[in-house]
Amino acid sequence: MDESRIIWTGNLNDDCTAEWNGMMLRAEEMDRLQWWWAVYDADGEIIDDSNRHTSERFKNGKIARQAAEAAARQAITWKS
């Protein structure tokens, strides 16, 4: 399992992405104080996203990015 640091690019206050271990992570502000995040596999299919966590509110980019990173790290453990 690759524990390397995930590097986000783009506008961290609006719409950003990261490439990590063959996956793409994305976080985007959808409405004021409401962020969406997703993790995609190498084929561009969503592995997990914030829509599957409807009880959770992602009120800023940092929280959304952390959730995407956690989901990506969890996906790596599923592959192992």
C-alpha positions in Angstrom: 0.0 0.0 0.0 1.3 3.4 -1.0 1.2 5.8 2.0 2.7 8.7 0.0 1.3 12.1 0.5 -1.7 13.1 -1.7 -1.0 16.3 -3.5 -4.0 18.4 -4.5 -3.9 20.7 -7.5 -6.3 23.4 -8.8 -8.2 26.0 -6.7 -8.4 24.5 -3.2 -11.1 27.0 -2.5 -13.4 25.9 -5.3 -12.5 22.9 -7.5 -9.5 20.7 -7.1 -8.1 17.2 -8.0 -5.4 14.8 -6.9 -3.9 11.8 -8.6 -2.9 9.0 -6.2 -2.3 5.3 -6.7 -4.1 5.1 -10.0 -7.1 7.0 -8.7 -8.3 10.5 -9.2 -9.7 12.4 -6.2 -11.9 15.5 -6.7 -13.4 18.1 -4.4 -15.7 20.9 -5.5 -17.7 23.6 -3.8 -21.3 23.1 -5.0 -23.1 25.8 -3.0 -21.9 28.1 -0.4 -20.6 26.0 2.5 -21.6 22.7 0.7 -18.8 20.7 -0.8 -18.9 17.5 -2.9 -16.1 15.0 -3.3 -15.5 11.8 -5.3 -12.8 9.2 -5.9 -12.5 7.6 -9.4 -10.8 4.5 -10.5 -8.4 4.3 -13.4 -11.4 3.8 -15.8 -13.1 7.0 -14.6 -15.8 5.1 -12.6 -16.7 6.5 -9.2 -15.5 4.3 -6.4 -17.1 6.5 -3.7 -18.5 10.0 -3.4 -20.1 12.3 -0.9 -23.6 11.5 -2.3 -23.2 8.1 -0.6 -22.6 9.9 2.7 -25.8 12.0 2.7 -25.9 12.2 6.5 -22.6 13.9 6.5 -22.1 17.6 5.6 -18.9 18.7 4.0 -18.9 22.4 4.7 -15.4 23.3 3.4 -12.7 22.1 1.1 -10.4 20.8 3.7 -13.1 18.5 5.1 -14.1 17.4 1.6 -10.5 16.6 0.7 -9.9 14.7 3.9 -13.0 12.6 3.2 -11.9 11.9 -0.4 -8.4 10.9 0.9 -9.9 8.6 3.5 -12.1 7.0 0.9 -9.2 6.5 -1.5 -7.1 5.0 1.3 -10.0 2.6 2.1 -10.3 1.6 -1.6 -6.6 0.7 -1.6 -7.2 -1.7 1.4 -10.1 -3.3 -0.6 -7.6 -4.0 -3.5 -5.0 -5.6 -1.1 
